[in-house]
C-alpha cells in the first residue's frame, strides 16, 4: 500500500508539479494576530513622534488617529488573550482526559506521610473551644433592631386581572417569549386575541 502511494505521488509530481507547503511557524515566531499587534504598536510609536513634531492644527487629527489605532490594538490584544487562554485550556483538558489520575495527583501534590504530634484530647478541646457556642442554649429575647411595619390601610386586590390589564401586558411583550410554564409564546396571544377572553 505504501509503495502504491509513493508511486502515485511521484507520477503526480512529475505530471502536475509539487506545491511547496508553507513552513510551519517557527518556535517563538509570531502568528498573524501577533504580527498585526506589533505592526499597530509601531504605527502608534510613529504617530507619537509625528504628534510631537506636528503643527497645532494637525495635532487634533493625529490624536483622533491615535485613538482609533489604540482601540484596534486593544481589540486585538483581547482576541489574542482569548486565543491563548483557549489553547491553554484545551491543552489542560486534553492532558486531563489522557491521564485524569496523574493530573489530579499533580494538582493536589504528593501523598503526605507523618504522625500526629498531639493527643486526641487536645484536638477535641481545641475544636470545641473554636467552633462551639457556650451561649447556645440561652434565650436571646426579642430583637429590638427589627422594625414592625405599620398596618396596611388599603385592602389587597384579590380579583383576577381583567382583559384590559392582560392586553396591557401582552402588547409590549416580546413575541418570542413565553409568559408561563406552558411554553405558549406571546405571539400566539397577539395574533389570536380571542384566546384572552
Backbone as CSV, one residue per row, in Angstrom:
resi,resn,N_x,N_y,N_z,CA_x,CA_y,CA_z,C_x,C_y,C_z
1,UNK,0.824,-1.186,0.000,0.000,0.000,0.000,0.874,1.257,0.000
2,UNK,1.928,1.254,0.862,2.816,2.394,0.946,3.540,2.620,-0.383
3,UNK,3.951,1.507,-1.049,4.642,1.591,-2.347,3.728,2.209,-3.387
4,UNK,2.457,1.800,-3.366,1.487,2.325,-4.322,1.284,3.835,-4.119
5,UNK,1.191,4.267,-2.847,1.042,5.692,-2.540,2.251,6.473,-3.027
6,UNK,3.459,5.918,-2.816,4.685,6.585,-3.254,4.708,6.739,-4.769
7,UNK,4.270,5.689,-5.484,4.233,5.739,-6.954,3.250,6.801,-7.440
8,UNK,2.066,6.845,-6.827,1.048,7.829,-7.226,1.561,9.247,-7.006
9,UNK,2.216,9.464,-5.870,2.735,10.799,-5.557,3.829,11.194,-6.543
10,UNK,4.732,10.246,-6.867,5.835,10.576,-7.783,5.325,10.857,-9.195
11,UNK,4.335,10.077,-9.689,3.763,10.301,-11.024,3.025,11.637,-11.069
12,UNK,2.251,11.907,-10.002,1.510,13.171,-9.949,2.468,14.360,-9.859
13,UNK,3.591,14.202,-9.160,4.569,15.284,-9.043,5.236,15.563,-10.381
14,UNK,5.529,14.484,-11.153,6.130,14.669,-12.479,5.168,15.370,-13.430
15,UNK,3.896,14.962,-13.373,2.910,15.494,-14.308,2.439,16.905,-13.962
16,UNK,2.120,17.110,-12.693,1.494,18.380,-12.288,2.421,19.299,-11.491
17,UNK,3.509,18.772,-10.986,4.406,19.585,-10.164,3.998,19.531,-8.700
18,UNK,4.954,19.887,-7.858,4.697,19.845,-6.406,4.479,21.266,-5.898
19,UNK,3.479,21.425,-5.071,3.231,22.718,-4.437,3.911,22.697,-3.087
20,UNK,4.780,23.670,-2.873,5.510,23.733,-1.604,4.553,24.129,-0.488
21,UNK,4.557,23.331,0.565,3.732,23.648,1.726,4.397,24.773,2.501
22,UNK,3.616,25.762,2.963,4.240,26.811,3.786,4.799,26.201,5.063
23,UNK,6.003,26.606,5.385,6.659,26.006,6.553,5.903,26.369,7.825
24,UNK,5.907,25.436,8.719,5.206,25.654,9.995,5.872,26.794,10.744
25,UNK,5.101,27.456,11.561,5.611,28.606,12.303,6.735,28.152,13.215
26,UNK,7.841,28.872,13.116,8.989,28.523,13.954,8.645,28.749,15.418
27,UNK,9.279,27.981,16.283,9.031,28.110,17.715,9.407,29.506,18.164
28,UNK,8.507,30.195,18.800,8.776,31.556,19.237,8.454,32.591,18.175
29,UNK,8.039,32.152,16.956,7.653,33.087,15.899,6.283,33.682,16.188
30,UNK,5.913,34.700,15.394,4.641,35.384,15.622,3.562,34.838,14.713
31,UNK,2.350,34.722,15.231,1.223,34.365,14.376,0.669,35.638,13.735
32,UNK,-0.365,35.491,12.901,-0.911,36.641,12.176,-1.393,37.743,13.110
33,UNK,-2.071,37.356,14.174,-2.617,38.315,15.133,-1.503,39.062,15.852
34,UNK,-0.465,38.323,16.262,0.667,38.946,16.948,1.423,39.885,16.018
35,UNK,1.540,39.501,14.723,2.196,40.384,13.753,1.406,41.678,13.578
36,UNK,0.072,41.557,13.521,-0.783,42.737,13.383,-0.641,43.639,14.613
37,UNK,-0.558,43.028,15.812,-0.398,43.799,17.047,0.927,44.563,17.033
38,UNK,2.023,43.879,16.636,3.330,44.550,16.607,3.348,45.660,15.559
39,UNK,2.671,45.436,14.421,2.589,46.457,13.372,1.832,47.692,13.889
40,UNK,0.704,47.461,14.573,-0.065,48.570,15.139,0.738,49.314,16.205
41,UNK,1.509,48.558,16.984,2.319,49.164,18.030,3.363,50.102,17.417
42,UNK,3.992,49.665,16.307,4.968,50.509,15.614,4.310,51.760,15.035
43,UNK,3.101,51.578,14.468,2.380,52.733,13.929,2.046,53.739,15.032
44,UNK,1.672,53.241,16.199,1.369,54.136,17.315,2.606,54.911,17.758
45,UNK,3.761,54.232,17.807,5.004,54.919,18.172,5.319,56.029,17.173
46,UNK,5.166,55.705,15.875,5.417,56.677,14.814,4.469,57.872,14.936
47,UNK,3.187,57.576,15.258,2.208,58.653,15.434,2.575,59.563,16.606
48,UNK,3.094,58.975,17.695,3.502,59.783,18.841,4.621,60.747,18.463
49,UNK,5.593,60.229,17.678,6.697,61.086,17.223,6.170,62.206,16.322
50,UNK,5.267,61.836,15.406,4.701,62.839,14.498,3.890,63.879,15.266
51,UNK,3.194,63.434,16.327,2.380,64.340,17.138,3.251,65.395,17.827
52,UNK,4.443,64.977,18.275,5.355,65.928,18.934,5.868,66.986,17.958
53,UNK,6.097,66.561,16.694,6.677,67.480,15.706,5.611,68.230,14.904
54,UNK,4.330,67.842,15.023,3.273,68.424,14.189,2.911,69.832,14.630
55,UNK,2.290,70.554,13.686,1.769,71.886,13.990,0.501,71.742,14.828
56,UNK,0.069,72.844,15.418,-1.072,72.822,16.331,-2.346,72.334,15.645
57,UNK,-2.591,72.771,14.380,-3.829,72.378,13.688,-3.823,70.907,13.260
58,UNK,-2.638,70.299,13.135,-2.555,68.880,12.753,-2.697,67.950,13.949
59,UNK,-2.461,68.478,15.132,-2.423,67.624,16.334,-3.767,66.967,16.640
60,UNK,-4.880,67.670,16.400,-6.195,67.070,16.707,-6.479,65.857,15.813
61,UNK,-6.116,65.944,14.527,-6.302,64.810,13.615,-5.426,63.632,13.988
62,UNK,-4.175,63.929,14.348,-3.262,62.863,14.757,-3.726,62.201,16.053
63,UNK,-4.291,63.020,16.945,-4.811,62.487,18.214,-5.982,61.529,17.948
64,UNK,-6.874,61.918,17.017,-8.018,61.064,16.661,-7.545,59.752,16.041
65,UNK,-6.552,59.849,15.153,-5.986,58.642,14.526,-5.331,57.750,15.577
66,UNK,-4.653,58.371,16.543,-4.022,57.622,17.637,-5.077,56.872,18.448
67,UNK,-6.227,57.528,18.717,-7.312,56.881,19.478,-7.889,55.693,18.715
68,UNK,-8.077,55.848,17.396,-8.621,54.749,16.574,-7.678,53.553,16.602
69,UNK,-6.375,53.814,16.392,-5.399,52.719,16.417,-5.311,52.085,17.802
70,UNK,-5.451,52.905,18.850,-5.430,52.374,20.218,-6.584,51.427,20.476
71,UNK,-7.786,51.790,19.973,-8.955,50.902,20.142,-8.765,49.589,19.376
72,UNK,-8.203,49.699,18.157,-7.932,48.479,17.373,-6.948,47.579,18.107
73,UNK,-5.912,48.212,18.665,-4.888,47.454,19.382,-5.472,46.753,20.598
74,UNK,-6.345,47.435,21.325,-6.991,46.832,22.495,-7.832,45.625,22.087
75,UNK,-8.586,45.775,20.980,-9.414,44.667,20.491,-8.553,43.463,20.114
76,UNK,-7.435,43.732,19.418,-6.547,42.640,19.009,-5.887,41.983,20.220
77,UNK,-5.509,42.779,21.213,-4.936,42.202,22.441,-5.921,41.268,23.120
78,UNK,-7.173,41.714,23.198,-8.201,40.859,23.818,-8.367,39.558,23.041
79,UNK,-8.422,39.676,21.704,-8.586,38.473,20.869,-7.418,37.520,21.065
80,UNK,-6.207,38.063,21.121,-5.021,37.223,21.317,-5.037,36.570,22.695
81,UNK,-5.469,37.332,23.721,-5.550,36.771,25.073,-6.555,35.630,25.115
82,UNK,-7.723,35.824,24.473,-8.734,34.764,24.439,-8.222,33.545,23.689
83,UNK,-7.486,33.768,22.593,-6.935,32.646,21.827,-5.951,31.857,22.688
84,UNK,-5.067,32.580,23.387,-4.060,31.897,24.212,-4.694,31.136,25.367
85,UNK,-5.641,31.785,26.051,-6.278,31.091,27.181,-7.088,29.893,26.698
86,UNK,-7.719,30.013,25.534,-8.461,28.881,24.967,-7.554,27.706,24.659
87,UNK,-6.388,28.015,24.078,-5.437,26.937,23.761,-4.888,26.299,25.043
88,UNK,-4.627,27.152,26.053,-4.118,26.629,27.326,-5.148,25.705,27.972
89,UNK,-6.422,26.139,27.935,-7.486,25.296,28.492,-7.599,23.981,27.726
90,UNK,-7.492,24.074,26.397,-7.594,22.860,25.576,-6.464,21.892,25.905
91,UNK,-5.240,22.421,26.098,-4.116,21.551,26.467,-4.347,20.885,27.815
92,UNK,-4.846,21.678,28.778,-5.120,21.110,30.105,-6.217,20.058,30.044
93,UNK,-7.266,20.349,29.235,-8.368,19.399,29.098,-7.882,18.088,28.480
94,UNK,-7.041,18.207,27.442,-6.513,17.014,26.775,-5.651,16.208,27.739
95,UNK,-4.803,16.920,28.504,-3.950,16.217,29.476,-4.797,15.512,30.531
96,UNK,-5.884,16.169,30.973,-6.744,15.555,31.981,-7.453,14.326,31.422
97,UNK,-7.962,14.440,30.178,-8.674,13.302,29.582,-7.729,12.124,29.344
98,UNK,-6.461,12.430,29.023,-5.497,11.359,28.777,-5.098,10.660,30.070
99,UNK,-4.922,11.432,31.146,-4.468,10.839,32.404,-5.078,11.605,33.581
100,UNK,-6.364,11.354,33.910,-7.007,12.135,34.970,-6.371,11.948,36.347
101,UNK,-5.914,10.741,36.641,-5.335,10.489,37.964,-3.995,11.191,38.115
102,UNK,-3.194,11.188,37.048,-1.898,11.872,37.094,-2.058,13.371,37.269
103,UNK,-3.050,13.955,36.560,-3.271,15.400,36.641,-3.736,15.792,38.041
104,UNK,-4.672,15.016,38.609,-5.147,15.352,39.960,-4.049,15.138,41.004
105,UNK,-3.207,14.149,40.780,-2.097,13.917,41.702,-1.139,15.098,41.673
106,UNK,-0.873,15.610,40.448,-0.003,16.775,40.298,-0.646,18.009,40.926
107,UNK,-1.974,18.114,40.744,-2.702,19.286,41.220,-2.721,19.357,42.747
108,UNK,-2.977,18.216,43.390,-3.111,18.209,44.845,-1.829,17.802,45.569
109,UNK,-0.781,17.523,44.821,0.505,17.202,45.441,0.621,15.731,45.808
110,UNK,1.800,15.391,46.225,2.082,14.004,46.587,1.404,13.650,47.913
111,UNK,1.251,12.357,48.125,0.645,11.877,49.366,1.583,12.186,50.526
112,UNK,1.048,12.824,51.539,1.891,13.216,52.665,1.902,12.116,53.723
113,UNK,3.046,11.963,54.313,3.156,10.955,55.381,3.629,11.646,56.659
114,UNK,3.318,11.083,57.763,3.730,11.664,59.046,2.841,11.148,60.156
115,UNK,3.114,11.630,61.366,2.341,11.200,62.521,1.794,12.422,63.250
116,UNK,0.653,12.223,63.884,0.030,13.293,64.642,0.838,13.506,65.922
117,UNK,1.244,14.789,66.146,2.157,15.067,67.263,1.446,15.452,68.553
118,UNK,0.115,15.590,68.540,-0.589,15.973,69.767,-1.643,14.919,70.126
119,UNK,-2.097,14.991,71.346,-3.051,13.994,71.834,-4.457,14.298,71.307
120,UNK,-5.288,13.275,71.319,-6.655,13.411,70.813,-7.477,14.359,71.683
121,UNK,-7.209,14.342,72.996,-7.932,15.239,73.913,-7.661,16.702,73.592
122,UNK,-6.401,17.018,73.257,-6.048,18.397,72.895,-6.805,18.847,71.650
123,UNK,-6.888,17.966,70.663,-7.594,18.292,69.412,-9.065,18.550,69.700
124,UNK,-9.695,17.658,70.469,-11.117,17.822,70.794,-11.375,19.108,71.567
125,UNK,-10.474,19.424,72.505,-10.619,20.641,73.294,-10.507,21.882,72.406
126,UNK,-9.525,21.858,71.493,-9.332,22.996,70.574,-10.553,23.182,69.678
127,UNK,-11.049,22.081,69.128,-12.206,22.167,68.226,-13.445,22.649,68.956
128,UNK,-13.671,22.149,70.171,-14.864,22.568,70.919,-14.771,24.031,71.328
129,UNK,-13.553,24.514,71.684,-13.420,25.921,72.067,-13.525,26.851,70.855
130,UNK,-13.093,26.365,69.698,-13.116,27.213,68.493,-14.488,27.246,67.845
131,UNK,-15.146,26.096,67.733,-16.365,26.010,66.927,-17.657,25.844,67.724
132,UNK,-17.601,25.777,69.031,-18.854,25.634,69.778,-19.217,26.954,70.441
133,UNK,-20.499,27.133,70.678,-21.020,28.353,71.289,-21.538,28.012,72.680
134,UNK,-20.932,28.592,73.697,-21.337,28.282,75.069,-22.706,28.871,75.404
135,UNK,-23.088,29.946,74.709,-24.366,30.595,74.973,-25.473,30.068,74.066
136,UNK,-25.260,28.888,73.527,-26.203,28.340,72.547,-27.596,28.107,73.132
137,UNK,-27.663,27.652,74.349,-28.937,27.310,74.965,-29.636,28.517,75.611
138,UNK,-28.944,29.663,75.721,-29.547,30.842,76.343,-30.609,31.441,75.438
139,UNK,-31.694,31.910,76.046,-32.760,32.556,75.290,-32.332,33.979,74.957
140,UNK,-32.438,34.381,73.694,-31.951,35.689,73.265,-32.952,36.808,73.552
141,UNK,-34.220,36.510,73.677,-35.215,37.552,73.909,-35.612,38.231,72.607
142,UNK,-36.504,39.209,72.704,-36.960,39.865,71.477,-35.856,40.737,70.870
143,UNK,-35.846,40.800,69.547,-34.858,41.613,68.829,-35.398,43.032,68.692
144,UNK,-34.689,43.986,69.262,-35.171,45.377,69.254,-34.825,46.101,67.957
145,UNK,-33.872,45.581,67.199,-33.467,46.283,65.972,-34.447,46.073,64.821
146,UNK,-35.300,45.034,64.917,-36.289,44.805,63.860,-37.451,45.774,64.014
147,UNK,-37.852,46.380,62.907,-38.990,47.309,62.946,-40.243,46.586,62.485
148,UNK,-41.354,46.888,63.122,-42.618,46.279,62.691,-43.299,47.241,61.719
149,UNK,-43.700,46.755,60.552,-44.344,47.639,59.571,-45.717,48.080,60.060
150,UNK,-46.153,49.277,59.630,-47.483,49.736,60.058,-48.581,48.901,59.399
151,UNK,-49.743,48.871,60.046,-50.877,48.126,59.484,-51.285,48.750,58.147
152,UNK,-51.608,47.900,57.166,-51.975,48.431,55.847,-53.377,49.053,55.905
153,UNK,-53.502,50.118,55.141,-54.775,50.848,55.139,-55.631,50.487,53.932
154,UNK,-54.975,50.029,52.842,-55.718,49.653,51.630,-55.739,48.136,51.538
155,UNK,-56.917,47.591,51.250,-57.050,46.133,51.149,-56.355,45.639,49.875
156,UNK,-55.751,44.462,49.966,-55.066,43.870,48.825,-56.094,43.452,47.774
157,UNK,-55.764,43.705,46.498,-56.689,43.385,45.412,-56.556,41.905,45.061
158,UNK,-57.557,41.103,45.408,-57.536,39.669,45.140,-58.278,39.285,43.864
159,UNK,-58.783,40.272,43.122,-59.552,39.964,41.912,-58.641,39.450,40.812
160,UNK,-59.233,38.670,39.902,-58.487,38.228,38.723,-58.279,39.431,37.806
161,UNK,-57.172,39.450,37.021,-56.945,40.590,36.127,-58.017,40.643,35.040
162,UNK,-58.427,41.860,34.698,-59.430,41.989,33.625,-58.734,41.987,32.275
163,UNK,-59.522,42.010,31.199,-58.998,41.879,29.837,-58.048,43.019,29.473
164,UNK,-58.391,44.241,29.889,-57.542,45.392,29.556,-56.169,45.275,30.214
165,UNK,-56.123,44.798,31.451,-54.839,44.633,32.136,-53.980,43.577,31.442
166,UNK,-54.621,42.480,31.017,-53.893,41.419,30.319,-53.353,41.931,28.991
167,UNK,-54.173,42.666,28.239,-53.747,43.220,26.952,-52.606,44.219,27.139
168,UNK,-52.643,44.979,28.235,-51.588,45.953,28.508,-50.241,45.270,28.765
169,UNK,-50.273,44.042,29.269,-49.040,43.289,29.493,-48.577,42.629,28.197
170,UNK,-49.517,42.067,27.422,-49.166,41.301,26.225,-48.694,42.195,25.078
171,UNK,-49.283,43.355,24.910,-48.969,44.211,23.771,-47.483,44.598,23.700
172,UNK,-46.852,45.090,24.785,-45.435,45.467,24.663,-44.450,44.299,24.791
173,UNK,-44.942,43.106,25.161,-44.037,41.976,25.402,-43.433,41.473,24.096
174,UNK,-42.235,40.920,24.194,-41.564,40.362,23.012,-42.279,39.097,22.572
175,UNK,-42.472,38.972,21.255,-43.256,37.857,20.704,-42.623,36.501,20.937
176,UNK,-41.280,36.461,21.048,-40.596,35.167,21.160,-40.544,34.625,22.583
177,UNK,-41.073,35.374,23.567,-41.052,34.910,24.958,-42.343,34.197,25.322
178,UNK,-42.256,33.337,26.319,-43.431,32.618,26.807,-43.754,33.112,28.210
179,UNK,-45.034,33.477,28.482,-45.366,34.048,29.790,-45.455,33.050,30.931
180,UNK,-45.556,31.774,30.638,-45.744,30.829,31.736,-45.114,29.487,31.456
181,UNK,-45.317,28.527,32.355,-44.698,27.211,32.203,-45.259,26.398,31.035
182,UNK,-46.397,26.841,30.459,-46.983,26.094,29.331,-46.112,26.181,28.093
183,UNK,-45.289,27.247,27.978,-44.415,27.403,26.818,-45.081,28.055,25.629
184,UNK,-46.334,28.487,25.776,-47.037,29.159,24.681,-46.489,30.571,24.568
185,UNK,-46.048,30.947,23.364,-45.399,32.236,23.154,-46.400,33.382,23.133
186,UNK,-45.905,34.596,23.394,-46.746,35.792,23.354,-47.320,36.017,21.956
187,UNK,-46.584,35.581,20.919,-47.045,35.806,19.540,-48.401,35.141,19.297
188,UNK,-48.654,34.024,19.966,-49.947,33.323,19.808,-51.058,34.214,20.352
189,UNK,-50.851,34.811,21.533,-51.874,35.665,22.140,-52.045,36.969,21.365
190,UNK,-50.944,37.426,20.719,-51.031,38.661,19.939,-51.828,38.446,18.654
191,UNK,-51.613,37.303,18.010,-52.275,37.051,16.722,-53.673,36.453,16.887
192,UNK,-53.916,35.826,18.039,-55.249,35.262,18.292,-55.796,35.876,19.566
193,UNK,-56.277,37.128,19.511,-56.714,37.823,20.724,-57.925,37.205,21.400
194,UNK,-58.691,36.368,20.673,-59.881,35.737,21.279,-59.506,34.724,22.343
195,UNK,-58.245,34.254,22.322,-57.789,33.320,23.342,-57.755,33.973,24.724
196,UNK,-57.624,35.293,24.744,-57.530,36.009,26.024,-58.884,36.135,26.711
197,UNK,-59.942,36.024,25.958,-61.276,36.246,26.526,-61.791,35.023,27.261
